[in-house]
Amino acid sequence: MTLNRRGFLKSTAVVTGAALMTNNPYPSISTGIPDKFLSGKMKLTYRPYTLDLRHVFTIATNSRTTTPVVLTEIEFNGVTGYGEASMPPYLGESHESVLSFLSKVDLGKYENPFELENILHELDSLAPHNTAAKASVDIALHDLVGKLMGQPWYRIWGYDETRTPYTSFTIGIDTPEVVRQKTKEAEEYKVLKVKLGRNTDKEMIEAIRSVTDKPITGDVNQGWTNKEQALDMLHWLKEHGVVMVEQPLPKERIDDSAWLTERSPLPIIGDEGVQRLADVRNAAGVYHGINIKLMKSTGMREAQNMLALARSLGMKVMIGCMTETSCAISAASHLSPMADWADLDGALLIKNDVFDGTKIIGGKVTLMDRPGIGAVKV
């Protein structure tokens, strides 16, 4: 007897978001999802929250001590998925803009939360931009679907959780004394990420090198303006143990970035210049790789597609984050087994996390064996 598609899905109860996103079903995964979880009404709730940073956080363009976030929940037949929108200044989002966007989202019209492709496509079409607001729904929906399936997302995607990378620990721009102290406090971490882009770049690196010889990644946040001077600096950074550099030039300087990438002794990773799936193909030849962040990509669905496309183009991949709770960090961490680098320290930089999720053990991203994204309220 040959089953049609509807009969197959009903018989196996496998209607995974990953299958819908990639047109590649996973018949080996059978979770026995009860019928009550295949139809019902979803309810979205949300609230603003402010993250308090452990230290003043300074990059090339600004300093801050807090980050606004919005925490979301999607409830469906007694099961709740958690999500988050984090809004650092450069995204151009705020509590007000995220709450306004979420007020337009009507999940009650969908009866099946497994229709990820349809739901998230319509969500994206509600308004342009608002990528963090969209990510907050995407993350909560993925968490919900994973819980309904009883599986973590790294397993649904077929990733090997033992292949997660070490995460870098970020040190913001500061005085040499503070930089040395922060470096000592980061003893557990195997890789340090250093914010650059001001006239103190060499001073920052020298301060770190005075107390450790750990590998360093540099993040310029578009802070360099002269491509020849940037190239000289890249050679100097390589001599001092820096292993790669993010977004050295302004994102609009595409030709200059391509020139620099062609000559650079270090891998150049696009961050501000690569935000969504449509940017990835254009980034090939401009950068050696891309930094994928859920708050830029609108969430897990598009981030996973960005990763696959970048890999197909032979590009390096970094999984990054904003200043976030362990909710959004946990969601991003499910992609990390496929990444060359991870920068998933956002929850480590705050004082008031409200979730428990992915752990950093011995500096390594360590995924939780919990369904969904693996984050629980504390």
C-alpha positions in Angstrom: 0.0 0.0 0.0 1.3 3.4 -0.9 0.6 6.3 1.5 0.1 9.8 0.2 2.0 12.6 1.8 -0.8 13.4 4.3 -1.2 9.7 5.2 2.6 9.4 5.8 2.8 12.4 8.0 -0.2 11.3 10.1 1.1 7.8 10.4 4.5 8.8 11.7 3.4 12.0 13.4 6.5 13.7 12.1 5.8 17.2 10.9 9.1 18.8 11.8 10.0 22.4 11.3 13.4 21.3 10.0 11.7 19.3 7.3 9.4 22.1 6.3 12.3 24.5 6.1 14.6 22.4 4.0 12.2 20.2 2.1 14.2 17.3 3.6 12.0 15.1 6.0 13.7 13.0 8.6 11.8 9.7 8.5 14.2 8.2 11.0 12.8 10.5 13.8 9.6 9.2 15.1 8.3 10.8 18.3 4.8 9.6 18.6 3.3 13.1 18.9 -0.1 12.8 20.5 -3.0 13.9 18.2 -3.8 16.7 20.6 -0.5 18.4 19.8 -1.3 18.5 16.0 -4.1 21.0 16.3 -5.2 23.7 18.7 -4.6 27.4 19.3 -1.4 29.1 20.0 -1.2 32.1 22.4 1.6 34.6 22.2 2.5 36.7 25.3 5.5 39.0 25.9 7.0 41.5 28.3 9.9 44.0 28.3 13.0 43.4 30.4 16.3 45.1 30.8 19.6 43.3 31.1 22.2 44.7 33.5 25.8 44.2 32.3 28.6 43.2 34.7 30.9 45.8 33.2 30.5 48.9 31.0 30.6 47.5 27.5 32.4 49.6 25.0 32.9 49.0 21.2 34.1 51.2 18.4 30.9 53.2 18.2 29.3 53.3 21.7 29.3 52.3 25.3 26.4 51.0 27.4 25.6 49.4 30.8 22.3 47.8 29.9 20.5 46.2 27.0 16.8 46.2 26.4 15.1 42.8 25.6 11.6 41.5 25.2 10.8 38.0 26.5 8.2 36.0 24.6 6.1 32.9 25.3 4.0 30.8 23.0 1.5 28.5 24.8 -0.1 25.6 23.0 -2.2 22.9 24.7 -0.4 23.3 28.0 3.1 23.4 26.5 5.1 26.7 26.4 8.0 27.8 24.2 10.3 30.6 25.2 11.8 33.3 23.0 13.7 36.6 23.2 14.4 39.8 21.3 17.6 41.6 22.2 18.1 45.1 20.9 21.7 46.6 21.0 21.8 50.1 19.6 22.9 49.3 16.0 19.8 47.2 15.2 17.6 50.2 15.5 15.0 48.4 17.6 13.7 49.2 21.1 11.2 48.0 23.6 8.6 50.2 21.9 9.2 49.0 18.4 9.3 45.3 19.4 6.1 45.6 21.5 4.4 47.4 18.6 5.4 44.6 16.1 4.4 41.8 18.4 1.0 43.4 18.9 0.3 42.7 15.2 1.2 39.0 15.4 -1.9 36.7 15.5 -0.8 33.1 16.1 -4.3 32.1 17.0 -5.2 31.7 13.4 -2.8 28.8 13.0 -3.9 25.4 14.2 -0.7 23.6 13.7 2.6 24.9 15.3 4.6 22.6 13.0 3.8 24.8 10.0 7.0 26.7 10.7 7.6 27.7 7.1 4.2 29.1 6.6 4.0 30.8 10.0 7.4 32.4 9.9 7.1 33.5 6.2 3.9 35.4 7.1 5.5 36.8 10.2 8.4 38.2 8.2 5.9 39.8 5.8 4.1 41.8 8.5 6.6 44.6 8.4 10.1 45.2 7.1 13.1 45.1 9.4 12.2 44.3 13.0 14.6 41.3 12.9 14.9 40.9 16.7 11.2 41.1 17.2 10.7 38.4 14.6 13.5 36.3 16.2 11.6 36.4 19.5 8.7 34.6 17.9 10.8 32.3 15.8 12.8 31.1 18.9 9.7 30.6 21.0 8.0 28.6 18.1 11.1 26.4 17.7 11.2 25.8 21.4 7.6 24.9 21.4 7.9 22.5 18.4 11.0 20.8 19.9 9.1 20.3 23.2 6.1 18.8 21.4 8.5 16.4 19.6 10.5 15.7 22.8 13.7 16.5 20.9 16.4 19.2 21.1 17.0 21.1 17.9 20.5 20.0 17.4 19.1 16.4 17.2 16.3 17.4 14.9 18.8 19.1 12.5 21.1 16.0 12.7 24.1 17.8 14.3 26.6 16.1 16.5 26.5 17.8 19.9 30.1 16.7 20.7 31.4 18.9 17.9 30.6 22.2 19.5 33.4 24.7 19.5 35.0 26.7 22.3 33.3 30.1 22.8 35.3 33.3 22.9 34.9 35.6 25.8 34.4 39.2 24.9 36.6 42.0 26.3 35.3 45.5 25.6 37.4 48.6 24.9 38.8 49.9 28.2 42.0 51.1 29.9 45.0 48.7 30.0 44.4 48.1 33.8 40.8 47.1 33.3 41.6 45.0 30.2 44.3 43.1 32.2 41.8 42.5 35.0 39.1 41.3 32.6 41.6 39.0 31.0 42.4 37.4 34.4 38.7 37.0 35.2 38.3 35.1 31.9 40.8 32.4 32.9 38.2 29.6 32.1 37.9 30.6 28.5 40.2 29.3 25.8 39.7 32.1 23.3 39.3 35.8 23.9 37.4 38.2 21.7 38.7 41.8 21.8 36.8 44.8 20.7 38.9 47.1 18.5 38.3 50.1 16.2 39.7 53.0 18.1 43.2 54.5 18.4 43.9 52.2 21.3 43.9 48.9 19.4 47.6 48.0 19.9 47.3 49.1 23.5 44.4 46.7 24.0 46.2 43.7 22.5 49.5 44.5 24.4 47.6 44.6 27.6 46.1 41.2 27.0 49.4 39.8 25.9 51.0 41.0 29.1 49.0 38.4 31.0 48.1 35.6 28.6 49.1 34.0 25.3 45.6 32.6 24.5 44.3 32.9 20.9 42.5 36.2 20.3 39.7 37.1 17.8 39.3 40.8 17.0 36.0 42.6 16.4 36.4 46.1 14.8 32.7 46.8 14.5 33.4 48.9 11.3 35.8 51.1 13.2 38.7 51.2 10.7 38.4 53.7 7.7 41.6 53.3 5.7 42.0 50.0 3.9 45.9 50.3 3.6 46.2 51.1 7.3 43.8 48.2 8.0 46.0 45.8 6.1 49.0 46.9 8.1 47.1 46.4 11.3 46.0 42.9 10.2 49.7 41.9 9.8 50.5 43.4 13.2 47.6 41.5 14.8 48.7 38.2 13.2 52.1 38.7 14.8 50.4 39.0 18.2 48.4 35.8 18.0 45.1 37.1 16.6 43.4 34.4 14.6 40.6 36.3 12.7 39.0 39.7 12.6 35.3 40.7 12.2 34.0 43.6 10.1 37.1 45.8 9.9 35.6 48.4 7.5 32.2 50.0 7.3 29.7 47.6 5.8 29.0 50.0 2.9 32.6 49.8 1.8 32.1 46.6 -0.2 34.9 47.1 -2.8 37.4 48.1 -0.1 36.4 45.1 2.0 36.9 42.8 -0.9 40.3 44.4 -1.5 41.3 43.9 2.1 40.0 40.3 2.3 42.0 39.4 -0.8 45.2 40.6 0.8 44.6 39.8 4.5 46.9 37.4 6.4 43.9 36.6 8.6 40.3 35.5 7.9 37.9 38.4 7.6 34.4 37.8 8.9 31.4 39.9 7.9 29.1 40.8 10.7 27.2 44.1 10.3 27.6 43.6 6.5 25.9 40.2 6.6 22.6 40.1 8.3 20.1 38.0 6.5 20.0 35.1 4.0 19.9 37.4 1.0 23.2 38.9 2.1 25.2 35.6 2.2 25.7 35.1 -1.5 26.8 38.7 -2.0 29.3 38.3 0.9 31.2 35.6 -1.0 34.4 37.2 -2.2 33.9 40.2 0.1 34.6 38.3 3.3 36.1 34.9 4.1 33.1 34.1 6.3 30.1 35.3 8.1 28.9 35.9 11.6 25.4 34.5 12.0 23.3 36.0 14.8 19.7 35.2 15.5 18.8 38.8 16.2 19.9 39.8 12.7 18.6 36.7 10.8 15.0 36.8 12.3 15.7 33.6 14.2 16.7 29.9 14.0 14.9 29.1 10.7 16.8 31.6 8.6 20.0 31.3 10.6 20.1 27.6 9.7 19.5 28.3 6.1 22.3 31.0 6.2 24.7 28.4 7.6 23.9 25.9 4.9 24.3 28.4 2.1 27.6 29.8 3.5 29.0 26.2 3.7 27.9 25.5 0.2 29.9 28.6 -0.9 33.0 27.5 0.9 32.8 30.2 3.5 33.7 30.1 7.2 30.9 30.4 9.8 30.8 32.0 13.2 27.8 31.7 15.4 27.5 34.9 17.4 25.1 36.7 19.7 24.1 40.0 21.2 23.9 40.6 25.0 21.2 38.1 25.7 19.8 35.8 28.3 20.4 32.1 28.3 17.2 31.7 26.3 18.5 33.2 23.0 22.0 31.9 23.7 20.6 28.4 24.0 18.7 28.8 20.7 21.8 29.9 18.8 24.0 27.2 20.4 22.1 24.4 18.5 23.8 25.7 15.3 27.3 25.7 16.9 28.3 22.1 16.0 28.5 23.3 12.4 30.5 26.5 13.1 34.2 27.2 12.8 33.9 29.7 15.7 31.4 30.5 18.4 30.9 33.8 20.3 28.1 32.8 22.6 29.1 34.6 25.8 26.2 37.1 25.9 24.6 35.6 29.0 27.9 35.6 30.8 28.1 39.4 30.5 24.9 40.1 32.4 24.0 40.1 36.1 20.3 39.2 35.8 19.8 36.2 33.6 16.3 34.7 34.0 17.0 31.4 32.2 19.1 28.3 32.7 20.3 26.8 29.4 23.4 26.0 27.4 26.5 25.8 29.6 30.0 26.9 28.9 32.2 24.2 30.5 35.9 24.6 30.3 35.3 27.2 27.7 33.4 24.8 25.5 29.8 25.3 24.3 27.9 22.4 26.0 24.4 21.7 24.8 21.7 20.5 27.1 19.8 17.3 26.5 16.5 19.0 26.9 13.7 19.3 24.2 13.4 22.4 22.2 16.1 25.0 22.7 16.9 23.6 26.2 16.3 26.8 28.2 14.2 26.8 31.4 13.1 29.6 33.6 14.9 30.2 36.9 
